[in-house]
């Protein structure tokens, strides 16, 4: 009987140890790079004027990456969704202002490397469509009407327009309905 009681005490201490380790693990998760980046995205975006709802999808994970998404519902106009959010989406050093959906339209850009959502950052080939140019995602959210108007003016896929960047790389772009599957074709000068 004594042996059994000692074994039970060991089991209780083991359970408490496991519980403590679990609490440490949960507390440590808030310090993971991915969680810190998600907090950075949430803190920078806030709730913009004119928005009635906001949803931020951090996608989980351990390492920091530009894998977060944010969707805004505005009082006027349709939803606006941004992809590839992370540390590189905010401030003067931003490089990503990637729009995945605008007012029910899915903007698409084809390059030699594939087809994806457009980057409207000032250094991207489509950034020159905004005057003044977009600095980062926070500014794009505050200027959401301009972003919506830009995407709504694009031809409907599979028709497209073509633009060239500073290095001579061609890009074809169009917008499609959310449930459609058409994509713009890759530029002709691809190898």
N, C-alpha and C positions, 0 to 999 in steps of 0.2 A: 504494500500500500504506500509506503513512504516513497519507493521508487516512482510509482505512478504519479504521486503528488509533485515530486521534483520535476518529472517530465512535463507535467501540466504547467508548472511555473515557467519552465523554459519556453513552452509554447506561447504563454502569455507575453513573455518578454520578446519573443520572436515576432508576435503579432504587432506589439507596440513599436518594435524596430522597423517593421515593414511599413506601418502607418506613418512613422516619422520620416522614413525615406521617401515615401509617396508625397508627403507634404513638402519636403525639400525639392523633389523633382518638379512639382507644380509651381513652386515659388521660383525655381530656376528657369522654368519655361518663359517667364515674363522677361528674362534677361537674354533670351536667345536672339541672335542677330535678325532673324526673320520677324520676330515679334517687335523688336525695336524699330525695324524699318516700317512695319505696319502702323505702329504708333506715330512715327514720323509723318507718314502719308495722311493719317487721320487728323493729326494736329495741324498740318499745313492746309488741308482742304477746308476744314470747318464746315459751316452751313452757309453757303452763299446767299446773298439777297436774291429774292425771287424764286428760290427753291422751296418746294414743299416736302420733299423727301430726299434722303441720301442713303446709299448702301455701299459699304466698302467690303470687298471680298479679299481677304488676305491669303487664302489658299493654304494655310498651314506651312509646314516645313521647318527646317532648322537654320539653314543658311540664308543670309540676306540675298535677295535677287529682285529684279524688276518684274515680279510676277503678280503684283496686286492689281485689282480692278476697282473702279468706283463708278457708280451709276447715280445720276441726279434726275429727279423729276421736277420740272419747273411749272409754275402757274400758267405760263404761256409757252407754247411749243411742246414738242415731245421730249422723251427721255434722251439723255446724253450720257454715253458710257465711254470711259477711258480705260485703256489697257497699258501694260508695261509700266505701272507706277512703282516708284521706289525713290531712293535718294537722288537719282539722276533726273527726276521729274520736276524739281523745285529749285528756285533761286537762280542766280545769275549764271551758274554752271550747268543748268539743265540741258539735257539733250533729247528728252522724250516728251512729246505732247501727242500721244497716239490715241486717235478717236476710233472706237470700235463700232459705235452706233450713234446716230443722230436723227432724232424724230422719226424712228421707225425705218430708217435707211441704214444700210451697212456699206460704208465707203470701203473701196478696195483699191489697192495699188499693186501693179505687176512690175517687177524688175527682173533682171537676169537671174537673180537668186531665188525668186519665187513670188507668191502673191500674199499680201498681208494687209492689215489695217494701216491707214496713212499716218505719217508723223507730220504734224503741222508746226514743229519747232522751226525757229527762224533759219536754221542752217540746213533744213531739209529741202528737197526740191519743190515741195508744195507750201513751204512757209512764206514764200513771197506773195501769196494770195492775200495775206493780211497786212493791213497798213494802219497803225504800226504793227510790226511783227509780234508774234506771241513769244513771250519770254519763257513761261513755264505753264504747267497744268493749272495752277491756281489762277493765273491770268486768263487762261482759256475758259475756265468755268465762269469767271466774272463777265467774260465777253461771249457767253454762250449763244446769244442771238446771231452773232457773226459766224460762229462755227456752224450753227444749224443752217443759216442761209448759204454758206459755202457748199456744204454737202448736198443741199437741196438743188443747187445749180448744176451739179455734175450730171453728165449723160447717164442714162440707165443702162447697166450692163446687159448684154455684151458689147454695146457701143462704148466708146472710150475716147478720151482726149489724151494727148501725149505731152510730156514736159521733159526738159533736159536739165540736169544739175551742172554745177561748175566744172566737174571733171568730164563732162560729155556723156554721162550715163543717161540713157532714156528710161522713162517711167510712163506707164499707161495707167490711167485711173478712171473709175466710174463708181456709181452707187447702185445698189440693188435693194429690193424689198427684203425685209428681215427673213422671210421664209423661202426666198429664191436661192438658187445655187450658182447662177452665172458668175463667171470671173472674167476679168480683162485678160486678153492674151499677153504673153511675154513679149517684150520688144524684139524687133527683128535682128538687131545687132548683137544678140547673145551668142556665145560660142558653146 
